[in-house]
Amino acid sequence: MHAGFRILSAVAVAASVFIGQAYAGPAREVWKVSGFKTPESALYDKAHQRLIVSNINGAPDAVDGNGYLSLISLDGQIIKMDWASGFDGPKGMAIVGNKLFVSDITKLRIVDLDTGKIVESLAADKAVFLNDVAASGNGDVFVTDMLANRIYRYSGGKIELWLESADLKSPNGIIVDGNRLVVGSWGAGIHADFSTDEQGGLVSVDLASKAVTPFLKATRFANVDGIIALRGRLYLSDPVKGALYEIVEGQSPRLAAQFKPGDVDIGSNDDTIFVPMMYEGELLAVKVNSLN
């Protein structure tokens, strides 16, 4: 998610909405929930069988204390709209054990999943705009800093700079995939209005060597926000185009669904993709044809 969405809002208002033509048939909207305040990320909480949605509730970079998290059932019912509070601009999330890790501009917040209380707030040194969060199997947590070309790592109770590289090209979405990170780039040459000199794509970061490698055939095609891995495929959102892309590694991206602009940090369970629509204040549950 990026702070320039305020600038892009006129595009969102003008665009028409449809769950678009997928490459192999239409994507299907299962349900829709409204009433969120600048929703940014959706996360499947498997242990509690629910969804967690982060609400920025204001400007994405404003330290205003307005942010909160919502709980939604898997069939699209509101469990509690304001479940966890005390955030500024909460964005990406990841779960380790019974702790929820939430990026919040320059801090990493740790939330108790039973109570919704923030139990710890850790400042990331020199962070500018923390964005997405991903957890590895050993409990390490990785956090992108979109405006500083950095990835931070939380390990052993501390958050520290793990990688800084121009090859990340404004890193946004992130997942852990085996012995690597898959990172979605917003794009190189980012400007004050959050336009870019070139569009972003996907890169792989080796967890051992930290080498950054662009994905074959998946570069310079999108302003990438959220990423998920589902049934051997990757799905990513481009909130400028309102596009949801499917990636089979080594092949060119394919359009899976088309929305209004503002589809941000997507989440999923085993067969459904959950799409926060930032401008609309909505969460969509979508079945993609190739997953049926």
Secondary structure, 3 states (H helix, E strand, C coil): CCCCHHHHHHHHHHCCCCCCEECCEECEEEEEEECCCCEEEEEEECCCCEEEEEECCCCCCCCCCCEEEEEECCCCCEEEEEEEEEECCEEEEEEECCEEEEEEECEEEEEECCCCCEEEEEECCCCCCEEEEEECCCCCEEEEECCCCEEEEEECCEEEEEEECHHHCCEEEEEEECCEEEEEECCCCECCCCCECCCECEEEEECCCCCEEECCCCCCCECCCCEEEECCEEEEEECCCCEEEEECCCCCCEEEEECCCCECECEECCCCEEEEECCCCEEEEEECHHHC
